[in-house]
Amino acid sequence: MSDQTVLQPGLNIKPVIDHESVKLLVERLYGISVLELTELNGYDDKNYKIIEDPNMKNPLITNHCPHGYVLKIMNSMDSKNVSLVEAQNEIMNFLLTRSVTCPKPIRNVYGHLHSIETIGGKGHAVRLLEYVPGELLKDVPQSEALQYQLGEFVANLDNKLQNFNHSGLVTREHIWMLSKVPELEKFKYVIKDAEKLDLVEEVIEEFKYAVVPHLEELEKGVIHGDVNEMNVVVSAKPGASQTDYRITGILDFGDIQYSYYVFELAITMTYTMLMSGDLRSGGIVLAGYCVNRRLPDMEYRLLKTLISARLVQSLTLGAYSIAQDPSNAYVSSTEKANGWELLKKLRKTKPDPDDDPTDWKAIANEYLTRS
């Protein structure tokens, strides 16, 4: 695939649309009269939560979702890959039939699960999904029990996805794929602080020599690609205290890809450590993960580099996107969560051998022993 499929510096791909136009779009494509419209977080896409007016009868939707809907307007670059849009719809339906709670795609007035609409002079894929109730992982009290559950959940998700294949994912290229870390060279100019730039360059180089030569040895399959605290749904356990939560679902399949299972684990561990501010929490995620999926020693040895690489990817692309669109607070969430400090801790050259917070295997074993 040519580089035209991967984000290049200076390219603006996010949809440009106002709320009134969103309401008209939903009415035209889905017959829904909008009662409430709320814009949700989005990186390159636009997402809106929609509550329909119950007084307006809509014969087009037979089973009305009591929790509302999410309208997704995909960025202009991914929208060119119709097969990718179809894969995203199919993976949700695939998981729904396998007892994984996730959004359900809704057919439009033409009977299709998506359409390509011209918005701001560009073609954008438009879809409607059922809204998944619950709270986001980022909004509830953090606990080791939830971190462990997250590891179990992700391993179980990838086990199920071993049976999912789609041609739209085989050749997919995207700047947020971990395998694209070497291409961050083009974006690193946005990092103005010399110490931070040194860290970025160090991690990119390490990825090139420590990870790239071993890619063919890693187990591959379809992965979610962005398991983070904003994409994981939790609910309070029935009858339990309001501090006792369980993971109930997964959102946002915009980063699905045919890639490496260890990348999925590394990404999950990265965002868990960012959320907790504690490198040790990665070991709790690992403990849960290894209950459902085996992690070969060679893949375990790559984790530190992969986690460093995800932090660098998130920090660099976040800084780039803020430079492009200062109003998008979502893209700087890693920086706000002390991502640079976590990266510095992770890169510390001489950890204490008796108390190494990156010895995730030992931390996992210790957690399993006491629980």
Rosetta blueprint (number, residue, H / E / L):
1 M L
2 S L
3 D H
4 Q H
5 T H
6 V L
7 L L
8 Q L
9 P L
10 G L
11 L L
12 N L
13 I L
14 K L
15 P L
16 V L
17 I L
18 D L
19 H H
20 E H
21 S H
22 V H
23 K H
24 L H
25 L H
26 V H
27 E H
28 R H
29 L H
30 Y H
31 G L
32 I L
33 S L
34 V E
35 L E
36 E E
37 L E
38 T E
39 E E
40 L E
41 N L
42 G L
43 Y L
44 D L
45 D L
46 K E
47 N E
48 Y E
49 K E
50 I E
51 I E
52 E E
53 D L
54 P L
55 N L
56 M L
57 K L
58 N L
59 P L
60 L L
61 I L
62 T L
63 N L
64 H L
65 C L
66 P L
67 H L
68 G L
69 Y E
70 V E
71 L E
72 K E
73 I E
74 M L
75 N L
76 S H
77 M H
78 D H
79 S H
80 K L
81 N L
82 V H
83 S H
84 L H
85 V H
86 E H
87 A H
88 Q H
89 N H
90 E H
91 I H
92 M H
93 N H
94 F H
95 L H
96 L H
97 T L
98 R L
99 S L
100 V L
101 T L
102 C L
103 P L
104 K L
105 P E
106 I E
107 R L
108 N L
109 V L
110 Y L
111 G L
112 H L
113 L L
114 H L
115 S E
116 I E
117 E E
118 T E
119 I E
120 G L
121 G L
122 K E
123 G E
124 H E
125 A E
126 V E
127 R E
128 L E
129 L E
130 E E
131 Y L
132 V L
133 P L
134 G L
135 E E
136 L E
137 L H
138 K H
139 D H
140 V L
141 P L
142 Q L
143 S L
144 E H
145 A H
146 L H
147 Q H
148 Y H
149 Q H
150 L H
151 G H
152 E H
153 F H
154 V H
155 A H
156 N H
157 L H
158 D H
159 N H
160 K H
161 L H
162 Q L
163 N L
164 F L
165 N L
166 H L
167 S H
168 G H
169 L H
170 V H
171 T L
172 R L
173 E L
174 H L
175 I L
176 W L
177 M L
178 L H
179 S H
180 K H
181 V H
182 P H
183 E H
184 L H
185 E H
186 K H
187 F L
188 K H
189 Y H
190 V H
191 I L
192 K L
193 D L
194 A H
195 E H
196 K H
197 L H
198 D H
199 L H
200 V H
201 E H
202 E H
203 V H
204 I H
205 E H
206 E H
207 F H
208 K H
209 Y H
210 A H
211 V L
212 V H
213 P H
214 H H
215 L H
216 E H
217 E H
218 L L
219 E L
220 K E
221 G E
222 V E
223 I E
224 H L
225 G L
226 D L
227 V L
228 N L
229 E L
230 M L
231 N L
232 V E
233 V E
234 V E
235 S E
236 A E
237 K L
238 P L
239 G L
240 A L
241 S L
242 Q L
243 T L
244 D L
245 Y E
246 R E
247 I E
248 T E
249 G E
250 I E
251 L L
252 D L
253 F L
254 G L
255 D L
256 I L
257 Q E
258 Y E
259 S E
260 Y E
261 Y H
262 V H
263 F H
264 E H
265 L H
266 A H
267 I H
268 T H
269 M H
270 T H
271 Y H
272 T H
273 M H
274 L H
275 M H
276 S H
277 G L
278 D L
279 L L
280 R L
281 S H
282 G H
283 G H
284 I H
285 V H
286 L H
287 A H
288 G H
289 Y H
290 C H
291 V H
292 N H
293 R L
294 R L
295 L L
296 P L
297 D H
298 M H
299 E H
300 Y H
301 R H
302 L H
303 L H
304 K H
305 T H
306 L H
307 I H
308 S H
309 A H
310 R H
311 L H
312 V H
313 Q H
314 S H
315 L H
316 T H
317 L H
318 G H
319 A H
320 Y H
321 S H
322 I H
323 A H
324 Q H
325 D L
326 P L
327 S L
328 N L
329 A H
330 Y H
331 V H
332 S H
333 S H
334 T H
335 E H
336 K H
337 A L
338 N L
339 G H
340 W H
341 E H
342 L H
343 L H
344 K H
345 K H
346 L H
347 R L
348 K L
349 T L
350 K L
351 P L
352 D L
353 P L
354 D L
355 D L
356 D L
357 P L
358 T L
359 D L
360 W H
361 K H
362 A H
363 I H
364 A H
365 N H
366 E H
367 Y H
368 L H
369 T H
370 R H
371 S L
